[in-house]
Amino acid sequence: MTVLQADGAVRSGVRPGVRAGVRIPVVVHAADPISRAGAVSQLKQCATLELVEEQQAAAGAVAVMLAETVDATVTAALRRMVRGGEVRVVLVVERMREAELLEAVECGVAAILWRREATAPRLGQAVLAAARGDGDLPADLLGRLIVQMGRLQRSVQGMPGFTPPGISERESDILRLVAEGWDTAEIAAKLSYSERTVKNVLHGLTTRLHLRNRAHAVAYALREGYI
């Protein structure tokens, strides 16, 4: 199991959002009664969960949705469930393409499981992760999501005026002039800064990114597409 926080950091343990001894209300959604009955049977094996009907679900509930794939109908249902942020969603799916994976994440789905891997313990773990506000994806889906996000980031980097995280607009402006051969005084005059400010910005940048000097900073910025 891979458990991620919203910021992408791997985490373990229990977050204070789930209080010890409090059972988590769970609603099961499925297109057919056999699938629903199977999921209910699995979830009943987890003592920390309480199966409820949709009309009984309140803030803090987790919805478990079973689907073959993420089509337009499923996407609309997912958006409806997470609207308002009061209900977390676990999606149990048979198959999923990359575009559908990104769409499910954008809908606000907290956890995704392959149907073939949705054993009682695994399904219970996913519900608990969703209730805590964590993300839970199978390793293969996580890898595909990372590739997708990388592609999006690279496309955004090509847009005019984009400044990647980690380097401020002021830092990129100064580095661009350093790359063009301007000295500290010229940069200060060009940007209407004091020379001390220019020196402090460059020092802070090289220290934060563990770079050796200005040349190293310029090489790094060029290689990473910052300038």
C-alpha positions in Angstrom: 0.0 0.0 0.0 1.2 3.5 -0.8 -0.3 6.2 1.4 0.2 9.9 0.5 -0.8 13.1 2.0 -2.3 15.8 -0.1 1.1 17.4 -0.6 2.5 14.2 -2.0 4.5 13.2 1.1 4.6 9.6 2.2 3.2 9.2 5.6 2.4 6.5 8.2 0.6 6.4 11.5 -2.8 7.9 12.4 -3.7 11.5 11.9 -5.7 13.2 14.7 -8.6 13.6 12.3 -9.7 10.1 13.1 -10.5 9.8 16.8 -9.8 6.5 18.5 -12.9 4.5 19.3 -15.1 6.4 16.8 -16.5 4.3 14.0 -16.4 5.8 10.5 -19.7 5.9 8.6 -19.4 4.4 5.2 -21.8 4.5 2.3 -21.5 1.9 -0.6 -22.4 2.8 -4.2 -22.5 0.2 -6.9 -24.3 -0.2 -10.2 -25.5 -3.7 -9.4 -26.7 -5.4 -6.2 -24.2 -8.2 -6.3 -21.2 -5.8 -6.3 -22.8 -3.8 -3.5 -23.4 -6.9 -1.4 -19.8 -8.0 -1.8 -18.4 -4.7 -0.8 -20.8 -4.5 2.2 -19.7 -8.0 3.3 -16.0 -7.0 3.1 -16.5 -3.7 5.0 -18.4 -5.3 7.8 -15.2 -7.2 8.7 -13.6 -3.9 9.8 -14.7 -3.1 13.4 -13.8 0.6 13.0 -16.4 1.1 10.2 -20.1 1.6 10.3 -22.2 0.9 7.2 -25.0 3.5 6.7 -27.4 4.5 4.0 -26.7 7.6 1.9 -29.4 9.7 3.6 -27.7 9.0 6.9 -24.2 10.1 5.8 -23.0 13.2 7.4 -19.7 15.2 7.4 -16.8 12.8 7.9 -18.4 9.9 6.1 -16.6 7.9 3.4 -18.3 6.8 0.2 -17.1 3.6 -1.5 -17.9 3.5 -5.2 -17.5 0.4 -7.3 -17.3 0.8 -11.1 -15.9 -1.0 -14.1 -14.2 2.1 -15.4 -14.4 5.9 -15.0 -16.9 6.9 -17.7 -18.9 10.1 -17.9 -21.6 8.7 -15.6 -19.1 7.7 -12.9 -17.3 11.0 -13.2 -20.5 12.9 -12.6 -21.3 10.8 -9.6 -17.9 11.3 -8.1 -18.2 15.1 -8.5 -21.6 15.1 -6.9 -20.3 13.0 -3.9 -17.3 15.2 -3.1 -19.1 18.5 -3.7 -18.7 20.5 -0.5 -15.8 18.5 0.8 -17.9 16.7 3.5 -17.6 13.2 2.1 -14.4 11.4 1.1 -14.5 8.9 -1.7 -12.8 5.6 -2.2 -13.1 4.4 -5.8 -12.8 0.7 -6.5 -12.4 0.2 -10.2 -11.8 -2.7 -12.7 -9.7 -0.7 -15.2 -8.6 2.9 -15.7 -6.7 4.8 -18.4 -4.3 7.6 -17.6 -6.7 10.3 -18.6 -9.4 8.8 -16.3 -6.9 8.5 -13.5 -6.2 12.2 -13.6 -9.9 13.0 -13.9 -10.7 11.0 -10.8 -8.0 12.7 -8.8 -9.2 16.1 -10.0 -12.7 15.1 -9.0 -11.4 14.8 -5.4 -11.2 11.0 -5.0 -9.2 10.3 -1.9 -8.3 6.6 -2.6 -8.3 4.3 -5.6 -8.2 0.5 -5.5 -8.2 -2.2 -8.2 -11.2 -4.5 -7.8 -8.9 -7.5 -7.9 -7.0 -6.2 -4.9 -10.0 -5.1 -2.8 -9.8 -7.7 0.0 -11.5 -6.8 3.3 -8.2 -5.6 5.0 -7.2 -3.6 1.9 -10.5 -2.0 1.5 -10.7 -1.1 5.2 -7.2 0.4 4.9 -8.3 2.6 2.0 -11.4 3.8 3.9 -9.3 4.7 7.0 -6.8 6.5 4.8 -9.6 8.5 3.1 -11.2 9.3 6.5 -7.8 10.7 7.7 -7.5 12.9 4.6 -4.7 10.9 3.2 -4.4 9.6 -0.4 -4.1 5.9 -1.2 -3.1 4.6 -4.6 -1.8 1.3 -5.8 1.9 1.5 -6.7 1.3 1.2 -10.5 -1.3 3.9 -10.5 0.9 6.1 -8.4 3.7 5.8 -11.0 1.3 6.6 -13.8 0.0 9.7 -11.9 3.6 10.9 -11.3 4.2 10.6 -15.1 1.0 12.5 -15.8 1.9 15.3 -13.4 5.4 15.5 -14.9 3.9 16.0 -18.4 1.6 18.7 -17.1 4.4 20.4 -15.3 6.6 20.4 -18.4 3.7 21.9 -20.5 3.1 24.6 -18.0 6.8 25.4 -17.8 6.6 26.4 -21.5 4.0 29.1 -20.8 5.2 32.7 -20.8 5.8 34.2 -17.3 6.0 30.8 -15.6 8.3 30.6 -12.6 8.9 27.1 -11.3 8.5 26.4 -7.6 11.7 27.0 -5.6 12.9 30.1 -7.5 11.0 33.4 -7.1 10.4 35.8 -9.9 13.0 38.2 -8.5 15.6 35.4 -8.4 14.9 34.3 -11.9 15.2 37.9 -13.2 18.6 38.3 -11.5 19.8 34.9 -12.7 18.8 35.8 -16.3 20.9 38.9 -16.2 23.8 37.0 -14.6 23.6 34.6 -17.5 23.8 37.5 -19.9 27.0 38.6 -18.3 25.8 41.6 -16.2 27.7 42.4 -13.0 26.2 43.2 -9.7 26.1 46.9 -10.2 24.5 46.7 -13.6 21.9 44.2 -12.4 21.1 46.5 -9.4 20.7 49.5 -11.8 18.6 47.5 -14.3 16.2 46.2 -11.7 16.2 49.2 -9.4 17.7 47.2 -6.5 20.6 48.0 -4.3 23.8 46.1 -4.9 23.4 44.6 -1.4 20.0 43.3 -2.3 21.3 41.6 -5.5 24.1 40.0 -3.5 21.7 38.8 -0.8 19.3 37.3 -3.3 22.1 35.4 -5.0 23.6 34.3 -1.7 20.2 33.1 -0.5 19.5 31.2 -3.7 22.9 29.4 -3.8 22.6 28.5 -0.1 19.1 27.2 -0.4 19.7 25.1 -3.5 23.2 24.0 -2.3 24.9 25.6 -5.3 28.6 26.5 -5.3 28.6 29.9 -7.0 26.8 32.2 -9.5 28.0 30.1 -12.4 26.7 27.0 -10.8 23.4 28.7 -10.2 23.1 29.8 -13.8 24.0 26.3 -15.0 21.4 24.8 -12.7 18.7 27.3 -13.7 19.4 26.7 -17.4 19.4 22.9 -17.0 16.1 22.9 -15.1 14.4 25.4 -17.4 14.1 28.2 -14.9 15.6 30.8 -17.3 
